[in-house]
Amino acid sequence: METVTEALELFDSPEPLSVLERDANLLLAPPHPSGLPVTPWHDQEPLAVVHFPREHVPQAFAAPRGVYENDHLRIEWQTMDDTRQPFYHRNCDVDELCFQIAGERTLMTERGVIEHRAGEFSRIPRGVAHDNYGRRESHLLFYSPAPMIEERQPTRLAQATFPPFEGWQAGPVNEAVTECMGTPGHDIAVFPVDEKRLLSNDSERLEVLTTTPGATGVTWQYRSPRMRLGSVWLPAADGRHYRRTLDADEIQYQISGRRIVVSQRGSVELRPGDLVRIPLGVAHTSIATEPTEHLVLLSDRALTQVAPTDRYAEGHK
């Protein structure tokens, strides 16, 4: 018998409800036959992995790609190849988080300009207009009803930079006001805007947060009543410590390194650029021979995958 531990956790609790000892072989095994005329449980689908390449692939500007969503959260992936958005966006209902995966991106807002680099986060509060100029880059977007708050101190603040980037020239540009978590097709009003005046607004500045490589475990970055977003740095791991979140779906995004996620829905190797959804109530752990880094997002409502599946976890032998 291989003995492992399993922590039963809650979405918003700093300590587990309890820690159990398990037989790893039984934890991952199929159920015994029920002996009843009707099976009282269902066949569950294996974990599904979504992949977007970290290596830049030149392509024409396109709307962000939806990855997961529900009524209170939307996750998107976006890439830009020396292009602007090209319009200012103002959310009516949500705060908008972004995580810079790779490349460089100028985030231009009424609350300052941020030159984003890989590993950085920022939060655009509801009602703040913003545009982007990306250079061979990619980033993740998280939309959730306002307000969201930072869980740690910022690394730096947005700057009152003008012009916002080299070569910038004021021109005809629109502002789009949207509802429904910024979902395409939910614009309310679109109209021309004076870009220079918009960027000259003298108000409080956006905050920039960063991942913390070397800080073992999870570093929580943002929270709201319905979600939490953090970064996780793991040293080499032997997979003997399982977690089971009882009241939240978990999304993981692999930033660096490779690890094997072992779960009651199968095992799969995660590589940089991979996303996976672990449903609430599913025990899981990680095995890695090197330090790895990933994002973790907890949602108190089930999330639906809307992006194509790259591959599935495999069953245990």
Kinemage of the C-alpha trace (Angstrom):
@kinemage 1
@onewidth
@group {chain A} dominant
@subgroup {mainchain}
@vectorlist {calphas} color= white
{ca met a 1} P 0.000 0.000 0.000
{ca glu a 2} L 1.312 3.455 -0.944
{ca thr a 3} L 0.101 5.959 1.659
{ca val a 4} L -0.522 9.567 0.571
{ca thr a 5} L -2.240 12.527 2.189
{ca glu a 6} L -5.277 14.387 0.894
{ca ala a 7} L -6.273 17.878 2.023
{ca leu a 8} L -9.986 18.717 1.875
{ca glu a 9} L -10.109 22.432 1.068
{ca leu a 10} L -12.662 25.216 0.702
{ca phe a 11} L -12.620 28.059 -1.793
{ca asp a 12} L -12.068 30.860 0.719
{ca ser a 13} L -10.522 29.140 3.741
{ca pro a 14} L -6.825 29.514 4.628
{ca glu a 15} L -6.715 26.078 6.276
{ca pro a 16} L -8.060 22.723 5.052
{ca leu a 17} L -11.154 21.248 6.636
{ca ser a 18} L -9.164 18.104 7.313
{ca val a 19} L -6.194 16.078 6.077
{ca leu a 20} L -6.772 12.396 5.374
{ca glu a 21} L -4.471 9.440 4.844
{ca arg a 22} L -5.283 7.466 1.705
{ca asp a 23} L -4.154 4.370 -0.147
{ca ala a 24} L -3.016 5.931 -3.439
{ca asn a 25} L -3.952 2.861 -5.456
{ca leu a 26} L -7.515 2.918 -4.136
{ca leu a 27} L -7.815 6.709 -4.481
{ca leu a 28} L -7.197 6.438 -8.229
{ca ala a 29} L -8.937 3.126 -8.872
{ca pro a 30} L -12.361 2.631 -10.493
{ca pro a 31} L -15.231 1.918 -8.081
{ca his a 32} L -16.149 -1.579 -6.971
{ca pro a 33} L -19.204 -2.993 -8.746
{ca ser a 34} L -22.296 -1.653 -7.004
{ca gly a 35} L -24.236 -4.914 -6.850
{ca leu a 36} L -27.417 -2.958 -7.574
{ca pro a 37} L -29.653 -3.322 -10.666
{ca val a 38} L -28.961 0.349 -11.520
{ca thr a 39} L -25.491 1.873 -11.206
{ca pro a 40} L -25.797 4.833 -8.796
{ca trp a 41} L -22.958 6.835 -10.360
{ca his a 42} L -21.804 8.043 -13.768
{ca asp a 43} L -18.809 7.497 -16.001
{ca gln a 44} L -16.797 10.724 -15.696
{ca glu a 45} L -14.903 12.329 -18.558
{ca pro a 46} L -11.095 12.619 -18.252
{ca leu a 47} L -9.445 15.987 -17.720
{ca ala a 48} L -9.266 18.005 -20.955
{ca val a 49} L -6.230 20.149 -21.806
{ca val a 50} L -6.432 23.344 -23.878
{ca his a 51} L -3.194 24.585 -25.431
{ca phe a 52} L -2.053 27.923 -26.845
{ca pro a 53} L 1.596 28.177 -27.972
{ca arg a 54} L 3.937 30.380 -25.948
{ca glu a 55} L 6.139 30.800 -29.023
{ca his a 56} L 4.874 33.723 -31.058
{ca val a 57} L 3.144 32.822 -34.313
{ca pro a 58} L 2.602 35.809 -36.643
{ca gln a 59} L -1.084 36.265 -37.466
{ca ala a 60} L -3.605 38.942 -38.295
{ca phe a 61} L -5.321 40.742 -35.432
{ca ala a 62} L -8.315 38.801 -34.128
{ca ala a 63} L -10.677 38.996 -31.193
{ca pro a 64} L -9.543 37.210 -28.007
{ca arg a 65} L -10.239 33.471 -27.943
{ca gly a 66} L -12.641 32.303 -25.254
{ca val a 67} L -11.310 29.445 -23.100
{ca tyr a 68} L -13.666 28.942 -20.111
{ca glu a 69} L -16.787 30.778 -18.984
{ca asn a 70} L -19.858 30.819 -16.771
{ca asp a 71} L -22.341 33.493 -15.697
{ca his a 72} L -19.782 35.152 -13.402
{ca leu a 73} L -16.406 34.566 -15.046
{ca arg a 74} L -14.879 34.602 -18.520
{ca ile a 75} L -11.305 33.588 -19.416
{ca glu a 76} L -9.746 34.510 -22.762
{ca trp a 77} L -6.403 34.163 -24.541
{ca gln a 78} L -5.117 36.920 -26.820
{ca thr a 79} L -2.087 37.465 -29.050
{ca met a 80} L -0.949 40.609 -30.862
{ca asp a 81} L 1.732 40.983 -33.536
{ca asp a 82} L 2.882 44.638 -33.596
{ca thr a 83} L -0.754 45.789 -33.616
{ca arg a 84} L -3.189 47.888 -31.623
{ca gln a 85} L -6.598 46.718 -30.429
{ca pro a 86} L -7.616 49.165 -32.195
{ca phe a 87} L -10.302 50.872 -30.041
{ca tyr a 88} L -10.763 51.826 -26.431
{ca his a 89} L -12.868 49.402 -24.396
{ca arg a 90} L -14.955 50.291 -21.325
{ca asn a 91} L -16.674 47.533 -19.289
{ca cys a 92} L -20.022 48.297 -17.672
{ca asp a 93} L -20.188 45.321 -15.331
{ca val a 94} L -16.817 43.717 -14.695
{ca asp a 95} L -13.261 44.262 -13.588
{ca glu a 96} L -10.781 42.969 -16.163
{ca leu a 97} L -7.575 41.207 -15.091
{ca cys a 98} L -4.716 40.466 -17.439
{ca phe a 99} L -1.655 38.237 -17.124
{ca gln a 100} L 1.244 38.784 -19.515
{ca ile a 101} L 2.442 35.426 -20.849
{ca ala a 102} L 5.193 36.485 -23.245
{ca gly a 103} L 6.369 39.436 -25.340
{ca glu a 104} L 5.760 43.122 -24.692
{ca arg a 105} L 2.486 45.040 -24.514
{ca thr a 106} L 1.637 48.671 -23.847
{ca leu a 107} L -1.596 48.958 -21.880
{ca met a 108} L -3.021 52.472 -22.321
{ca thr a 109} L -5.742 53.605 -19.902
{ca glu a 110} L -7.338 56.590 -18.218
{ca arg a 111} L -5.340 55.558 -15.140
{ca gly a 112} L -1.906 55.528 -16.700
{ca val a 113} L 0.212 53.481 -19.087
{ca ile a 114} L 1.802 50.115 -18.263
{ca glu a 115} L 4.617 48.506 -20.213
{ca his a 116} L 3.786 44.873 -19.525
{ca arg a 117} L 6.448 42.161 -19.447
{ca ala a 118} L 6.096 38.405 -18.960
{ca gly a 119} L 4.907 37.368 -15.496
{ca glu a 120} L 2.992 40.575 -14.716
{ca phe a 121} L -0.652 41.173 -13.784
{ca ser a 122} L -2.835 44.261 -13.807
{ca arg a 123} L -6.488 44.958 -13.027
{ca ile a 124} L -8.626 47.360 -15.045
{ca pro a 125} L -11.543 48.457 -12.832
{ca arg a 126} L -15.070 48.604 -14.199
{ca gly a 127} L -15.653 51.777 -16.205
{ca val a 128} L -11.984 52.490 -17.064
{ca ala a 129} L -11.279 52.853 -20.792
{ca his a 130} L -8.267 50.979 -22.148
{ca asp a 131} L -6.473 50.006 -25.345
{ca asn a 132} L -3.453 47.780 -26.096
{ca tyr a 133} L -0.435 47.878 -28.375
{ca gly a 134} L 1.217 44.441 -28.461
{ca arg a 135} L 4.551 43.380 -29.940
{ca arg a 136} L 4.908 39.642 -30.612
{ca glu a 137} L 3.090 38.916 -27.376
{ca ser a 138} L 0.342 36.873 -25.721
{ca his a 139} L -1.717 37.353 -22.546
{ca leu a 140} L -4.645 35.935 -20.599
{ca leu a 141} L -7.761 37.942 -19.707
{ca phe a 142} L -10.108 37.312 -16.778
{ca tyr a 143} L -13.476 39.102 -16.575
{ca ser a 144} L -15.498 38.916 -13.342
{ca pro a 145} L -18.178 41.143 -11.776
{ca ala a 146} L -16.755 44.144 -9.950
{ca pro a 147} L -15.282 44.662 -7.526
{ca met a 148} L -12.165 42.530 -7.471
{ca ile a 149} L -9.315 43.459 -5.146
{ca glu a 150} L -5.568 42.921 -5.006
{ca glu a 151} L -4.388 40.488 -2.318
{ca arg a 152} L -0.826 41.814 -2.166
{ca gln a 153} L 1.153 44.985 -2.592
{ca pro a 154} L 1.951 46.157 -6.136
{ca thr a 155} L 5.386 45.943 -7.702
{ca arg a 156} L 4.866 49.310 -9.367
{ca leu a 157} L 2.184 51.694 -10.621
{ca ala a 158} L 1.105 52.748 -14.099
{ca gln a 159} L 2.801 55.901 -15.341
{ca ala a 160} L 1.513 59.148 -16.832
{ca thr a 161} L 3.406 58.453 -20.080
{ca phe a 162} L 2.764 60.565 -23.151
{ca pro a 163} L 3.017 59.672 -25.920
{ca pro a 164} L 2.184 56.172 -24.664
{ca phe a 165} L 4.670 54.453 -26.992
{ca glu a 166} L 7.255 55.384 -29.613
{ca gly a 167} L 5.629 56.211 -32.929
{ca trp a 168} L 2.208 56.910 -31.420
{ca gln a 169} L 0.112 59.431 -33.307
{ca ala a 170} L -3.370 60.621 -32.438
{ca gly a 171} L -5.902 59.561 -35.041
{ca pro a 172} L -9.537 58.613 -35.528
{ca val a 173} L -10.290 56.056 -32.839
{ca asn a 174} L -13.483 54.734 -31.263
{ca glu a 175} L -14.560 53.848 -27.762
{ca ala a 176} L -16.716 50.729 -27.270
{ca val a 177} L -18.838 50.340 -24.147
{ca thr a 178} L -19.854 46.732 -23.452
{ca glu a 179} L -21.763 44.556 -20.999
{ca cys a 180} L -21.881 40.779 -20.401
{ca met a 181} L -18.226 40.466 -19.336
{ca gly a 182} L -16.844 41.918 -22.550
{ca thr a 183} L -18.216 39.077 -24.658
{ca pro a 184} L -18.082 39.900 -28.404
{ca gly a 185} L -21.429 41.115 -29.720
{ca his a 186} L -22.502 42.763 -26.447
{ca asp a 187} L -21.594 46.360 -27.267
{ca ile a 188} L -23.944 49.055 -25.962
{ca ala a 189} L -22.474 52.176 -27.548
{ca val a 190} L -19.595 52.785 -29.965
{ca phe a 191} L -18.505 56.344 -30.748
{ca pro a 192} L -15.447 58.451 -31.684
{ca val a 193} L -13.242 59.618 -28.840
{ca asp a 194} L -10.472 62.174 -28.360
{ca glu a 195} L -7.604 59.822 -27.555
{ca lys a 196} L -5.214 62.505 -26.356
{ca arg a 197} L -7.771 63.897 -23.912
{ca leu a 198} L -8.670 60.419 -22.651
{ca leu a 199} L -5.022 59.558 -21.910
{ca ser a 200} L -4.473 62.910 -20.176
{ca asn a 201} L -6.847 62.036 -17.351
{ca asp a 202} L -5.090 62.743 -14.042
{ca ser a 203} L -6.457 60.117 -11.642
{ca glu a 204} L -5.271 57.249 -9.454
{ca arg a 205} L -2.973 54.770 -11.174
{ca leu a 206} L -3.374 51.105 -12.016
{ca glu a 207} L -1.275 48.648 -10.009
{ca val a 208} L 1.106 46.025 -11.414
{ca leu a 209} L 1.580 42.705 -9.594
{ca thr a 210} L 4.048 39.945 -10.463
{ca thr a 211} L 4.498 36.220 -9.989
{ca thr a 212} L 6.979 35.187 -7.302
{ca pro a 213} L 9.316 32.435 -8.548
{ca gly a 214} L 11.001 30.697 -5.645
{ca ala a 215} L 8.181 31.425 -3.170
{ca thr a 216} L 7.046 27.840 -2.659
{ca gly a 217} L 3.294 27.271 -2.829
{ca val a 218} L 0.493 29.602 -3.893
{ca thr a 219} L 0.755 33.394 -3.820
{ca trp a 220} L -2.754 34.814 -4.061
{ca gln a 221} L -2.911 37.849 -6.351
{ca tyr a 222} L -6.623 38.823 -6.699
{ca arg a 223} L -9.964 37.921 -5.184
{ca ser a 224} L -13.669 38.608 -5.433
{ca pro a 225} L -16.660 36.964 -3.731
{ca arg a 226} L -16.752 34.373 -6.538
{ca met a 227} L -13.138 33.775 -7.589
{ca arg a 228} L -9.480 33.844 -6.536
{ca leu a 229} L -6.443 34.064 -8.795
{ca gly a 230} L -2.923 33.175 -7.718
{ca ser a 231} L 0.466 32.046 -8.957
{ca val a 232} L 2.071 28.799 -7.799
{ca trp a 233} L 5.764 27.944 -7.698
{ca leu a 234} L 6.495 24.279 -7.004
{ca pro a 235} L 9.865 22.662 -6.393
{ca ala a 236} L 10.339 19.110 -7.603
{ca ala a 237} L 7.290 17.184 -6.364
{ca asp a 238} L 6.724 13.468 -5.728
{ca gly a 239} L 2.910 13.583 -5.927
{ca arg a 240} L 2.289 12.292 -2.411
{ca his a 241} L 0.152 15.248 -1.311
{ca tyr a 242} L -3.303 15.473 -2.892
{ca arg a 243} L -5.804 18.341 -2.745
{ca arg a 244} L -9.579 18.224 -3.171
{ca thr a 245} L -11.421 21.571 -3.329
{ca leu a 246} L -14.990 20.912 -2.240
{ca asp a 247} L -16.691 24.075 -3.451
{ca ala a 248} L -14.764 25.455 -6.455
{ca asp a 249} L -13.704 24.530 -9.967
{ca glu a 250} L -9.964 24.984 -10.477
{ca ile a 251} L -8.271 26.238 -13.644
{ca gln a 252} L -4.517 25.802 -13.958
{ca tyr a 253} L -2.316 27.498 -16.576
{ca gln a 254} L 1.231 26.200 -16.976
{ca ile a 255} L 3.754 29.067 -17.113
{ca ser a 256} L 7.095 27.235 -17.013
{ca gly a 257} L 8.476 23.742 -16.527
{ca arg a 258} L 6.688 20.453 -17.013
{ca arg a 259} L 4.689 18.460 -14.489
{ca ile a 260} L 2.265 15.580 -14.465
{ca val a 261} L -1.149 16.288 -12.981
{ca val a 262} L -2.455 13.093 -11.392
{ca ser a 263} L -6.170 13.075 -10.636
{ca gln a 264} L -9.244 10.933 -10.227
{ca arg a 265} L -10.038 11.963 -13.824
{ca gly a 266} L -6.748 10.651 -15.249
{ca ser a 267} L -3.149 11.832 -15.534
{ca val a 268} L -1.671 14.243 -18.062
{ca glu a 269} L 1.615 16.091 -18.546
{ca leu a 270} L 1.246 19.866 -18.611
{ca arg a 271} L 3.661 21.923 -20.699
{ca pro a 272} L 3.994 25.729 -20.928
{ca gly a 273} L 0.881 27.104 -22.632
{ca asp a 274} L -1.456 24.380 -21.341
{ca leu a 275} L -4.697 25.033 -19.451
{ca val a 276} L -6.708 22.405 -17.599
{ca arg a 277} L -9.948 22.465 -15.611
{ca ile a 278} L -10.144 20.323 -12.464
{ca pro a 279} L -13.792 20.070 -11.343
{ca leu a 280} L -14.712 20.658 -7.721
{ca gly a 281} L -14.500 17.543 -5.587
{ca val a 282} L -11.778 15.840 -7.682
{ca ala a 283} L -8.590 14.874 -5.835
{ca his a 284} L -5.378 15.814 -7.652
{ca thr a 285} L -1.647 16.250 -7.184
{ca ser a 286} L 1.486 17.113 -9.201
{ca ile a 287} L 4.646 15.174 -10.046
{ca ala a 288} L 7.670 17.083 -11.355
{ca thr a 289} L 11.427 16.505 -11.548
{ca glu a 290} L 12.181 20.241 -11.755
{ca pro a 291} L 10.732 23.472 -10.364
{ca thr a 292} L 7.582 24.563 -12.188
{ca glu a 293} L 5.310 27.590 -12.164
{ca his a 294} L 1.593 27.868 -12.958
{ca leu a 295} L -1.458 30.015 -12.369
{ca val a 296} L -4.387 28.760 -10.329
{ca leu a 297} L -7.904 30.169 -10.512
{ca leu a 298} L -10.727 29.064 -8.213
{ca ser a 299} L -14.334 29.667 -9.262
{ca asp a 300} L -17.277 28.999 -6.972
{ca arg a 301} L -19.388 28.116 -10.042
{ca ala a 302} L -18.707 25.372 -12.578
{ca leu a 303} L -16.882 26.599 -15.692
{ca thr a 304} L -17.661 25.488 -19.242
{ca gln a 305} L -14.786 24.947 -21.672
{ca val a 306} L -15.426 26.825 -24.926
{ca ala a 307} L -11.998 26.360 -26.553
{ca pro a 308} L -11.054 23.224 -28.526
{ca thr a 309} L -9.446 20.387 -26.572
{ca asp a 310} L -5.809 19.662 -27.394
{ca arg a 311} L -5.643 16.305 -25.583
{ca tyr a 312} L -7.149 14.314 -22.711
{ca ala a 313} L -5.760 12.801 -19.540
{ca glu a 314} L -5.162 9.065 -19.663
{ca gly a 315} L -6.625 6.547 -17.232
{ca his a 316} L -4.573 4.874 -14.522
{ca lys a 317} L -3.258 1.373 -15.073
